[in-house]
Amino acid sequence: MVTRLLQIVAACMMLAGAPANAQNPTEYDVKAAFLLNFTKFVEWPESVFESPSAPFRICIVGEDPFGETLDKMVEGEKVASHKLVVDRLKRGSSAGGCEVAFYTKADRNAAQSIAREAPHVLTVGETDEFLHEGGVIRFVLDHNRVRFDVSQAAARKAELKVSSKLLNVARRVEDEP
């Protein structure tokens, strides 16, 4: 178990340094891998699941930049006893019922959506102001590499526990609302 956890941390660290170009689809391959790995380093309250067999939903809100990449990555994966599934929601939809909600940079109104979210949703986005709008994790391109910032205040508000291992590979961790 510890060995598997170390392998996942190593993969996240390598991905944190993986080059990406906004014109290159591999940027979203890296982001898809991060989304999958975030599920292993964030703890949700057990009360969010209706049953032990309820699916663990990663939702893409608005335009889907991943194509089939994320679907292929989550195939056969589980978080605890919960099978991972990818759902696509219309822009402006509430991601209540999702455990992870991803908002693309095309969704400039993410703040309004985040404000409507049910508790316990790990919100991940790409816009510059995403953390200040209440999001938990924001992807950034730093020297042409995909990295991420984390808002501990937003995570606490969503009643999510972010592992120190994930915080250690983040580019920046904010602890203010």
C-alpha positions in Angstrom: 0.0 0.0 0.0 2.8 2.4 0.9 4.7 1.5 -2.2 1.6 2.2 -4.4 1.2 5.6 -2.7 4.8 6.5 -3.3 4.4 5.5 -7.0 1.4 7.8 -7.3 3.2 10.7 -5.6 6.2 10.1 -7.9 3.8 10.2 -10.9 2.3 13.5 -9.7 5.7 15.0 -9.3 6.8 14.0 -12.7 3.5 15.3 -14.2 4.1 18.6 -12.3 7.1 19.0 -14.4 5.7 17.7 -17.7 5.9 20.2 -20.5 2.7 21.3 -22.0 1.8 23.7 -24.8 -1.7 25.4 -24.9 -1.8 24.4 -28.6 -0.8 20.8 -27.9 -3.5 18.3 -26.8 -1.0 16.8 -24.3 -1.7 19.7 -22.0 -5.1 18.1 -21.4 -3.6 14.6 -21.1 -1.5 15.9 -18.2 -4.5 17.7 -16.7 -6.6 14.5 -17.0 -3.9 12.5 -15.2 -3.9 15.2 -12.5 -7.7 15.0 -12.1 -7.4 11.2 -11.7 -4.6 11.5 -9.2 -6.4 14.2 -7.2 -9.0 11.6 -6.3 -6.3 9.6 -4.5 -5.0 12.5 -2.4 -8.3 14.2 -1.3 -10.6 12.7 1.3 -14.4 13.1 1.0 -16.8 12.6 3.8 -18.4 9.1 3.5 -21.8 10.8 3.8 -21.5 12.1 0.2 -22.1 8.6 -1.2 -25.6 7.1 -1.2 -24.2 3.6 -0.8 -20.8 1.8 -0.8 -21.4 1.0 -4.5 -22.4 4.5 -5.6 -20.1 5.8 -8.4 -17.5 8.5 -7.8 -18.2 11.2 -10.4 -15.7 13.4 -12.1 -17.8 16.0 -14.0 -16.6 18.2 -16.8 -18.7 21.4 -16.7 -19.1 23.0 -20.1 -16.9 22.4 -23.1 -14.9 19.1 -22.8 -11.2 19.6 -23.7 -10.3 16.0 -22.8 -12.1 14.0 -25.5 -11.8 10.3 -24.6 -8.6 10.7 -22.7 -10.1 11.1 -19.2 -12.6 8.3 -19.9 -9.8 5.9 -20.8 -7.8 6.9 -17.7 -10.6 6.2 -15.3 -11.7 3.0 -16.9 -11.5 0.3 -14.2 -10.4 2.7 -11.5 -12.0 3.1 -8.1 -11.8 5.4 -5.2 -12.3 3.1 -2.2 -15.2 1.0 -3.3 -16.6 3.6 -5.7 -16.2 3.1 -9.4 -14.9 6.2 -11.2 -17.1 7.6 -13.9 -16.8 10.8 -16.1 -20.0 12.9 -16.7 -20.3 15.9 -18.9 -22.6 18.8 -17.8 -23.8 21.8 -19.6 -22.1 25.1 -18.8 -23.9 26.8 -15.9 -25.2 23.4 -14.5 -24.8 22.6 -10.9 -22.2 19.9 -10.2 -24.1 18.8 -7.1 -23.8 15.0 -7.1 -20.3 15.2 -8.5 -17.2 14.6 -6.3 -14.9 16.5 -8.7 -16.1 19.3 -11.0 -13.7 20.6 -13.7 -14.3 24.1 -15.2 -12.4 25.0 -18.4 -10.9 28.4 -19.0 -13.8 29.0 -21.5 -16.2 29.1 -18.5 -15.7 32.7 -17.3 -18.8 32.4 -15.1 -17.4 29.6 -13.0 -17.8 31.7 -9.8 -21.6 31.6 -10.2 -21.5 27.8 -10.6 -19.2 27.3 -7.7 -21.5 29.4 -5.5 -24.3 26.9 -6.2 -22.3 23.8 -5.6 -23.3 21.3 -3.0 -20.8 20.8 -0.3 -18.1 18.2 -0.7 -17.3 19.0 -4.4 -13.6 19.3 -5.3 -13.8 22.2 -7.8 -10.9 22.4 -10.3 -10.5 25.1 -12.9 -8.2 27.0 -15.2 -9.0 30.7 -14.9 -6.7 33.2 -13.2 -9.3 34.1 -10.6 -10.6 30.5 -9.9 -9.3 30.2 -6.4 -10.5 33.7 -5.5 -13.9 32.7 -6.8 -14.1 29.8 -4.4 -12.4 27.0 -6.3 -10.2 24.5 -4.6 -7.6 23.7 -7.2 -6.5 25.8 -10.2 -4.4 24.6 -13.0 -1.7 26.9 -14.3 0.9 26.8 -17.0 4.2 27.7 -15.4 7.2 28.0 -17.7 5.2 25.9 -20.2 4.5 23.2 -17.6 1.2 22.2 -16.1 1.2 22.9 -12.4 -1.6 23.6 -9.9 -2.4 25.8 -6.9 -4.6 24.8 -4.0 -6.9 26.8 -1.7 -7.0 25.2 1.7 -9.7 27.6 2.8 -12.0 26.4 -0.1 -11.1 22.8 0.6 -12.1 23.3 4.3 -15.4 25.0 3.2 -16.2 22.0 1.0 -15.3 19.7 4.0 -12.5 18.1 2.0 -9.2 16.9 3.4 -6.3 17.5 1.0 -3.3 15.2 1.7 0.0 16.9 2.6 1.6 14.8 -0.2 -0.6 16.7 -2.7 0.1 20.0 -1.1 3.8 19.3 -1.3 3.7 19.0 -5.1 1.5 22.0 -5.5 3.0 25.2 -7.0 1.4 27.3 -4.4 -1.0 26.7 -1.4 -3.2 29.5 -0.3 -4.8 29.4 3.1 -6.9 32.5 3.0 -10.5 32.8 1.8 
